[in-house]
Amino acid sequence: MKMNVTETVKQACGHWPRILPALGVKVIKNRHQACPVCGGSDRFRFDDKEGRGTWFCNQCGAGDGLKLV
């Protein structure tokens, strides 16, 4: 079965707190922590708005779970 990106994101919605650690990305919801992208020690926050895996880094900007992986 071939899935497109839109369908994959839809299936992942609400599951990012489990998906990201399974892929080696450590996240703590609503706490400042090291950024898995740039490595900054205290500039990353994972807020998972609407179950989309949303995050923000003071240096990298913002994105969703798919952008993080």
C-alpha positions as MATLAB code, in Angstrom:
seq = 'MKMNVTETVKQACGHWPRILPALGVKVIKNRHQACPVCGGSDRFRFDDKEGRGTWFCNQCGAGDGLKLV';
ca = [
       0.000    0.000    0.000;
       1.451    3.340   -1.071;
       0.757    6.315    1.226;
       1.267    9.933    0.278;
       2.620   12.597    2.631;
      -0.824   14.033    3.394;
      -2.149   10.643    4.463;
       0.974    9.935    6.534;
       0.639   13.243    8.409;
      -3.059   12.560    9.007;
      -2.259    9.117   10.435;
       0.478   10.574   12.674;
      -1.791   13.272   14.129;
      -2.013   12.836   17.894;
       0.808   10.295   17.965;
       3.893   12.537   17.676;
       4.865   12.221   21.383;
       5.385    8.486   20.692;
       6.631    8.693   17.093;
       9.467   11.156   17.671;
      11.185    9.240   20.523;
      10.863    6.033   18.486;
      12.877    7.820   15.783;
      15.497    9.006   18.282;
      14.144   12.546   18.819;
      13.780   13.195   22.549;
      10.893   15.564   23.334;
       9.424   16.840   26.596;
       6.107   18.614   26.086;
       6.014   22.327   27.003;
       9.546   22.422   28.485;
      12.651   24.166   27.220;
      15.227   21.616   26.133;
      18.126   21.040   23.756;
      17.168   21.483   20.109;
      17.450   18.217   18.160;
      18.114   20.224   14.977;
      20.768   22.812   15.926;
      21.893   21.430   19.301;
      21.210   24.649   21.229;
      20.987   23.735   24.902;
      17.794   25.513   25.999;
      16.036   27.005   22.981;
      13.657   24.248   21.813;
      10.062   23.659   22.926;
       7.732   20.874   21.795;
       4.118   22.007   22.217;
       2.271   19.544   19.941;
      -0.594   21.916   19.107;
      -3.638   20.144   17.687;
      -1.658   16.873   17.806;
       0.508   17.960   14.853;
       3.855   17.584   16.631;
       4.467   21.332   16.567;
       7.655   22.785   17.983;
       9.632   26.025   18.146;
      13.347   26.777   18.384;
      14.652   30.300   19.011;
      17.259   29.730   16.284;
      15.707   27.248   13.820;
      12.173   28.621   13.816;
       9.055   26.467   14.005;
       7.625   23.383   12.378;
       5.527   20.276   12.756;
       6.454   16.680   13.502;
       7.175   15.851    9.877;
       9.566   18.783    9.525;
      11.387   17.658   12.665;
      12.159   14.222   11.260;
];
